[in-house]
Amino acid sequence: MYEFVCSSQKEKRQWYAIITDAIAKAPEDTGDLFHSPEEEKKLAEERLKRRNEILDTMKGKDKELSDLVDEKNKLVHELKV
């Protein structure tokens, strides 16, 4: 809860209009803030699966990058010889 202190009746009407408009444009509350324990477990498993997929992708990219750096180092070495 907030209290608005306005210096005039006009300012009070302006704030009221702004707040009323914001409330009207706000998305509908679906009440899905909380999930059942089963849903929470399923969501946690999905997040873990996605996390592992991302980590696997990152490991693959690290390997590709390492191979490229090794190849570049070999080329630089050939230039020196």
C-alpha positions in Angstrom: 0.0 0.0 0.0 1.3 3.4 -0.9 0.2 6.9 0.0 0.4 9.7 -2.5 0.7 13.2 -1.2 -0.4 15.7 -3.8 -0.2 19.5 -3.7 -3.4 20.1 -5.7 -6.7 18.5 -6.6 -5.5 18.5 -10.3 -2.3 16.6 -9.4 -4.4 14.1 -7.4 -6.7 13.5 -10.4 -3.7 13.1 -12.7 -2.2 10.5 -10.5 -5.5 8.7 -10.1 -5.9 8.6 -13.9 -2.3 7.2 -14.3 -2.8 4.5 -11.7 -6.2 3.5 -13.0 -4.9 3.2 -16.5 -1.9 1.1 -15.3 -4.3 -1.2 -13.4 -6.6 -1.5 -16.5 -3.6 -2.4 -18.7 -2.0 -4.9 -16.3 -2.1 -8.6 -17.3 -4.7 -10.7 -15.7 -3.6 -12.5 -12.5 -3.6 -16.3 -13.3 -2.8 -17.3 -9.7 0.0 -19.6 -11.0 2.5 -18.2 -8.6 2.8 -21.5 -6.7 3.0 -25.0 -8.0 2.3 -28.3 -6.4 5.2 -30.3 -5.2 4.9 -32.6 -8.2 4.9 -29.7 -10.6 7.9 -28.1 -8.8 9.8 -31.4 -9.1 9.0 -31.7 -12.8 10.1 -28.1 -13.4 13.3 -28.7 -11.4 14.0 -31.8 -13.6 13.4 -29.8 -16.8 15.7 -27.1 -15.6 18.4 -29.6 -14.7 18.0 -31.3 -18.1 18.2 -28.0 -19.9 21.3 -27.0 -17.8 23.0 -30.3 -18.7 22.3 -29.8 -22.4 23.7 -26.3 -22.3 26.8 -27.6 -20.4 27.3 -30.3 -23.0 27.1 -27.8 -25.8 29.5 -25.6 -24.1 32.0 -28.4 -23.7 31.7 -29.2 -27.4 32.4 -25.6 -28.2 35.3 -25.5 -25.9 36.8 -28.5 -27.7 36.3 -26.9 -31.1 37.9 -23.7 -29.8 40.8 -25.7 -28.4 41.3 -27.5 -31.7 41.3 -24.2 -33.6 43.9 -22.7 -31.2 46.1 -25.8 -31.5 45.9 -25.5 -35.3 46.7 -21.8 -35.2 49.7 -22.4 -33.0 51.0 -25.1 -35.4 50.7 -22.6 -38.3 52.5 -19.9 -36.3 55.2 -22.4 -35.5 55.6 -23.2 -39.2 56.0 -19.5 -40.0 58.8 -19.3 -37.5 60.7 -22.2 -39.0 
